[in-house]
Amino acid sequence: MPRPEVLRVHYPDLAEFEREAFGRNQPAVISGVPAQHALKIFQYSPDYLEAALGELEFPVLSTDSGFLSYERDSERMKFHDFVQRAFRDPVGPTKYYFKNPTKVLPAGLDDSTGITGLARFFEDAVMRNLWISRGTITVGLHFDAAENLNIQIRGRKSFTLYPPEISGFYPMPMFSQTAHISRVFRDGPTLDRTRFPRFDPGKGREVVLEEGEILYLPAYWWHQVTSLGDVNINLNTWSFPSPRKQLTHWNQALRGYGQLLTRFIAFGDIVKAPAQTRRT
């Protein structure tokens, strides 16, 4: 049986998106936004951001394998050093991944709220994040207990999406900081069918997000993501799903709240992820 296609709609006609995607908790790709909006976010590049952030210091993730799960090596560095190591003069196998909230940007540089018809996602977001890397880096299978709009600004991003469920994904313990992480691809992108016989890769939906496209990734959908291209820049939002959606997917919703609570107890910060922590 062929895999279901992910809905694609062309901006600014969002009626089908509202009805068939957002209204039914189904993923969708929205194209054509940059042609309608001359926003600063669509000008982002390493050089453009370096001019604004160059001397500021941020935590930057790194990987020698090209695969990231929940635990990550993290190093603080100035933004211009990140640009140098990641893009201008990469040395050895190490790849660097800048992932920080857009609130670290100078005022006015994140103008994503200017996208008419989608502004509520950006205005209501608990967090907006900026992701910058050189391909190829894969983030392992997980779900977010939040509505997610994902804008691809530079490069391309490959998503494998799976509908909400628990048993077939072998998630980490319920009340842990890793409650949203699947064990299936915990150590890399190769499936071990003997360890995870209930996992059905046939349920996956493949989406490649091109520059200027936006992916609506509904709350509780599992996803594994690979950044492609010499320069990859992405901006995404996280906002709370409706009470109805939380009740429908109560197990994953509970995991999300439990994860936030354990992070707050451990770090006093609901968004911080540990670096080099022992796996539960």
Secondary structure, DSSP 8 states (H G I E B T S, - for coil): ------EEEETT--HHIIIIIGGGT--EEEE-HHHH---GGGG--HHHHHHHHTT-EEEEEEESSSEE-S-BEEEEEEHHHHHIIIIIS--TT-EEEEEEEGGGS-TTS--GGGSTTTHHHHHS-SEEEEEEE-S-EEEEEEE-SSEEEEEEEEEEEEEEEE-S-SGGG-B--TTSTTTTBBSTTSSSS---TTT-TT--GGG-EEEEE-TT-EEEE-TT-EEEEEEEEEEEEEEEEEE---HHHHHHTHHHHHHHHHHHHHHHHHHS-SS---BS----
